Amino acid sequence: MENTVDMEMIDRALLVVEDIMEEEMRALLPQSKIDSLYQSNTEKGIRKVCCELLDLKDAVENLCGDMQTKYLAFLRMSEEVVEMEHELVELRKHISAQGILVQDLMTGDNRKAIFLENFDVLLADHKVEEAIEALEAEERKLSRAERSWRYLIYGTILI
């Protein structure tokens, strides 16, 4: 409570002092001089605000320029991501084709062994005509398999 009273008293004293100083200034200085002092202070304030506004304008322009640069960089990166996704899809296709080729080679080895065994039996039994037909049939199968491998690898049928 004492602090509040003291503060009120100080505020009142300050107001009284300001009034006295203002009256003394009027008595000592003509009104035109007082007006020019207030006017020059007002002009200084306006100039200061104008400078601050110009600084703010420059900062906004720099920020807009930075945002535009970053946006363009973002667009370039987005395009690169799309290209990389396409390359990744192509790579997955290639890996899948390679897996199919490996499986075909593994099963081809078994077929080759069975064919050779059958071919040997036909030759041992002196069935040359049947052995030649079996050899020609196997050659056609290999030719078709080779074309399908090329298609898997290169994406087109090469002859």
C-alpha positions in Angstrom: 0.0 0.0 0.0 2.8 2.4 0.8 4.5 1.7 -2.5 1.3 2.5 -4.4 1.0 5.8 -2.5 4.6 6.7 -3.1 4.3 5.9 -6.8 1.2 8.1 -7.1 3.0 10.9 -5.3 6.0 10.6 -7.6 3.7 10.6 -10.7 2.0 13.8 -9.5 5.3 15.4 -8.7 6.6 14.6 -12.2 3.5 16.1 -13.8 3.9 19.3 -11.8 7.6 19.5 -12.7 6.8 19.0 -16.4 4.1 21.7 -16.3 6.6 24.1 -14.6 9.3 23.3 -17.2 6.9 23.8 -20.0 5.8 27.2 -18.6 9.4 28.3 -18.1 10.2 27.2 -21.7 7.3 29.3 -23.0 8.5 32.2 -21.0 12.1 31.8 -22.2 11.5 30.7 -25.8 9.0 32.2 -28.2 6.2 30.0 -29.5 7.8 29.9 -33.0 11.0 28.4 -31.5 9.0 25.8 -29.5 7.0 24.9 -32.7 10.2 24.5 -34.7 11.7 22.2 -32.0 8.6 20.0 -32.0 8.5 20.1 -35.8 12.2 19.1 -36.1 11.6 16.2 -33.6 8.6 15.1 -35.6 10.6 15.3 -38.9 13.4 13.2 -37.3 10.8 10.6 -36.1 9.3 10.5 -39.6 12.7 10.1 -41.2 13.6 7.4 -38.8 10.4 5.5 -39.5 11.0 5.9 -43.3 14.5 4.5 -42.9 13.2 1.5 -41.0 10.5 1.0 -43.6 13.1 1.0 -46.4 15.2 -1.5 -44.4 12.1 -3.7 -44.0 11.4 -3.5 -47.7 14.9 -4.6 -48.5 14.7 -7.5 -46.1 11.3 -8.6 -47.7 12.9 -8.4 -51.2 15.8 -10.5 -50.1 13.5 -13.0 -48.5 11.4 -13.2 -51.6 14.5 -13.7 -53.7 15.7 -16.5 -51.4 12.3 -18.2 -51.5 12.3 -18.1 -55.3 15.8 -19.5 -55.5 14.9 -22.3 -53.0 11.7 -23.0 -54.9 13.6 -23.4 -58.2 16.1 -25.7 -56.5 13.1 -27.7 -55.1 11.7 -28.1 -58.6 15.0 -29.3 -60.0 15.3 -31.8 -57.2 11.8 -33.0 -57.8 12.5 -33.6 -61.4 15.7 -35.6 -60.5 13.7 -37.7 -58.0 11.2 -38.6 -60.8 14.1 -39.5 -63.1 15.6 -41.6 -60.4 12.3 -43.4 -59.7 12.2 -44.2 -63.5 15.7 -45.6 -63.4 14.9 -47.6 -60.3 11.9 -49.2 -62.1 14.1 -50.0 -65.0 16.7 -51.5 -62.7 14.1 -53.7 -61.0 13.0 -55.0 -64.4 16.6 -55.8 -65.3 17.1 -57.6 -62.0 13.9 -59.6 -62.5 15.1 -60.5 -66.1 18.4 -61.6 -64.7 16.7 -63.8 -62.1 14.6 -65.4 -64.8 17.8 -66.1 -66.9 19.5 -67.7 -63.9 16.5 -69.9 -63.3 16.4 -70.9 -67.0 20.1 -71.7 -67.0 19.7 -73.9 -63.9 16.7 -75.8 -65.3 18.4 -75.8 -68.7 21.4 -77.8 -67.2 19.0 -80.5 -66.0 17.3 -80.6 -69.4 20.6 -80.7 -71.2 21.7 -83.7 -69.1 18.4 -85.5 -69.7 18.6 -84.7 -73.5 22.2 -86.0 -73.7 21.3 -89.2 -71.9 18.3 -89.8 -74.2 20.5 -88.9 -77.2 23.2 -91.4 -76.1 20.5 -94.1 -75.7 19.2 -93.5 -79.2 22.7 -93.6 -80.7 23.5 -96.8 -78.7 20.3 -98.4 -80.1 21.4 -97.3 -83.6 18.3 -95.1 -83.9 20.1 -92.4 -85.9 17.0 -90.9 -87.5 15.3 -90.4 -84.1 18.6 -89.0 -82.7 18.8 -86.5 -85.5 15.1 -85.5 -85.0 15.7 -85.1 -81.3 18.8 -83.0 -82.0 16.8 -80.7 -84.4 14.0 -80.3 -81.9 16.4 -79.4 -79.2 18.0 -76.9 -81.5 14.6 -75.2 -82.1 14.0 -75.0 -78.4 17.4 -73.4 -77.8 16.7 -70.9 -80.6 13.4 -69.9 -79.0 15.0 -69.7 -75.5 17.8 -67.5 -76.9 15.3 -65.1 -78.5 13.3 -64.9 -75.2 16.5 -64.2 -73.3 17.4 -61.5 -75.7 13.9 -60.0 -75.3 14.2 -60.1 -71.5 17.7 -58.5 -71.6 17.2 -55.9 -74.4 13.5 -55.5 -74.4 13.2 -56.3 -78.1 13.5 -59.4 -80.2 16.9 -59.4 -81.9 17.5 -62.0 -84.7 
